[in-house]
Amino acid sequence: MTTSTTAEVTRRSKAPAVAEIDGFRGRLISAGHADYDTARAVWTGAIDRRPHLIARCIGAADVVAAVRFARDHDLEIAIRGGGHNVAGTAVCDDGIVIDLSAMRSVRVDPAGRKAWVQGGALWGDVDHETQAHGLATTGGIVSHTGVAGLTLGGGVGWLMRKHGLTVDNLLAADVVTADGERLRASEGEHPDLFWALRGGGGNFGVVTSFEFRLHCVGPTVLAGPILWDAADAREVLRFYRDFVREAPDELGTIVKFTTAPPLPVIPEHLHWRPVVMVGTCYAGPVEDGERVLSALRAFRTPLLDLVGPKPYVGFQSALDSTVLHGWHYYWKATHLPELSDDLIDVIAGHAFSFSSPRSYTAMFHLQGAVSRMAAGRTAFANRHASHAIIHHAAWRPGEDVGDRETAWAKGFFAALGRFREGVYVNFLGGDEDPGRVREAYGDSVYGRLVDVKTTYDPDNVFHHNQNIRPRLRIGVGGSEGTTAIS
């Protein structure tokens, strides 16, 4: 049963006439503004919400002003960073969108191997600045992924097996709380909040700036995909299972069950052909990567082998055009154990049943540094899993395949039921059972997240997200008590 806090019950969008917000220096965009429709659009074109006001911030002081304004007027609040947000929670109807997308500054300390990144930055912004010094940290696999959303949920990417998840490299965060106060969270300052920010999503405040640890990576890495025909999926997966079991942590791989996109590097006769694609990135010397990948590249006869030395920053943006803004997207996802023959049969039997050639399934190999981080050090749970798999239904506006694609993703997910081992919270969609948020963390971590939520956001002001609800404060015998909200 879902129970609302008193503050949530009374919160209403009063839609005040807005000429200005005290202390706000950014742009205020409301209905009728020439940029309104562009400003309210998010990555997936299926989301069509109409906020009363979009407050496009240019600094942390603007975020404070916008939060306080929203609280004063009982407005719903949605927080927008700079990236994808497939669930659509970055925009709300009638309320206020606190939009950080103009806050994209990145500052690098190459000697200290640190970077300070504003909350609206994209991973392309980070890679551009850090790679100028031959440095990087684990980020998304598409350059227009938002830093804030990816980080707060955990952060999977090519470098995670060597250098850990994005949250494992987070050193500190500047946060605006639900009361409009500014805090710095780190191991030494508000450590409970810092723990929760590393995997608990956007439940606890608005992060205006991140401080990351950087590592020596590139600027040239051995990377690229290898393609086999879809008919070889079972054999490729069985070989892949044995191959990655012994692979060094420097090797990051992602298996995609897809159609070959019409990119210039792919021969025209392969365009839209169903393929198994193993993407690779070796976070170490190129010559070492050549030796490590030789067996995988020699398996059977690939349709195409695009592995080679290339700029890391270019590799990070190679998939940008395959997941364009404005298309319609629907996701279902889970974590998986090591690939058994039975699990491989399920994957191969469902992976190519999509109708849209833009749909695909992606399977991320975890382990390595991801699983070596001590349980409980961060709010990211399920570190024991071998893989994270996501069924990514995608189609262009106007294509009459949405229902079929959604059914394909749901059916594939259902078929994996007995193999499920939790889920990565950033892969949850907008129509999930609320119990799936608890599934992302497990009971122990979830309970601790509820405690932090109750401390920093007791009224659940920040609930347009994969929500962790605070405990409801109730009077018991004339005194205050709490009870868990489920």
Steps between C-alpha positions, in 0.01 A plus 500: 500500500623851421456763769563870458657729754294793623712738297439298182124494554485877539751584228324660205609683190355844567642629174596848624550771244878511473694803393807420704641284777688684770871438467468319164728612214438228242213472249138445592304325225124453519222410257486754220876553501657435161732238651241326718443190287871450445580553868240248623600226254713216634700229327208264444235656281227293668506739798271800451464692825422866549660658805376831628854634506848396388772666706822468300770559759847641442639428847436344838341821632236469229426145611455619859264777386297262283463238775388760751256653251349159430464423871342839568239440229443126559616420149597154382873486430679309226878515468662499159871444447622484146442148372255227413251416777307230315245485784404860430523609863713804413187689399162527673154631422402836653793528740852637464792341315827601661718473192878475539573441131678837465741409783762302306834625627782245549825586679793257510793479740739280300763481775249393763302291248169658594216666313221730614189466285178701513168318529378569147810372321500214251764227488628647176583817693694301760689287247591805294669671793653199676640337187698815427715372788475128421257450790148361537256352745228244443218664304219413265536331163322783315645850521160667546439304820454734797769495769258553789248228423759239411712575807221507757369161386841332501666553164585209271737547210801367312747567780305355794675163520838672534412817686162432661160655446460875470386515864815317604693797363282771655694696763245765596178666389344843553131457577195723536261335744121501509517795742703701252819466700844439347707208630823334401490121526816292523654232719566769763194725453147363527631147437150350520385721214819429305441126537142534372594719203727224373226285349177628657403720206358851518304441820700710743562837343615684190868436431646815348861379479694174514865437587645193328817297524671460161722226357757478223307385193588550135492733324530199264335173599444168328126489447220418262229244425516153346189384310366150438180392331197470728470131412828443688372656824510185713849401392632855540353529850644168614845600380457849648404355840823303522706784355390771746531265797879524459518853357709760687328792667635734231255351249150644492243329277138557409304250292225643280232301321400744234503589133817642352441877487559692177819665620780596259738246659260212427484366144169574331418133440486450879270792575196389706615137503428326835830449677662411829738785573766478772627847575843519662720757668838417652605741776871423476785490250382436144748216447368320810147541374594348165616185677197482729248544218666273245295190590167685491582661165596161355182318608329359191500762226355833611296698252701806599784581740535869580736459795803725474688787664277807515454815706309421821297820469389402149414148604283640780285683244492230231147387590346848535312488171339164579297639794379837382300753697129495419466130420267294715666270754386233744730302731484182708809377680645266759829372636608149407738232629775343291364372169385139532396306191134532606533877538674527164212311338248748645701801383560365150136395471359847574766753405408539134120496530469878478313672217691828482858476369589769754419279798770293662611319814826598670681286755774662713771284653548607863734332753860618534526816707119522514475185711816564703357811667395398851126452539340799669772751416255668261127475441557314174403140573505170308875520448521121478310484168690402186298698248245777469262452207260755354235450234489832320191543282545795265298641212463829322198728546223398262612137474209272594709246692497638854261244646688212340839628612378553855353150503830358374696665782250388763488147363879467490520629856238251616687213337806585710302482824674205665843647424441848641743634762383854574515794264702813426280791608600716200354236269153518656228649281200717576240229553681271742338328795611704807650182642768509233666795672543283809625223268777733384639519853391205709333539839805607702622775267144613429427538870809711547401716202160556659676626813705751299194607303309561823785715630557716193160497323231398752221648286610313186539825309730323253272218386507535123760222478531130580366594836619395843229614734573644845346366815170659586506700822197416711386592847508211745351559845564871472859459381658489161590165344577363156379214288633369173308591186465216252 
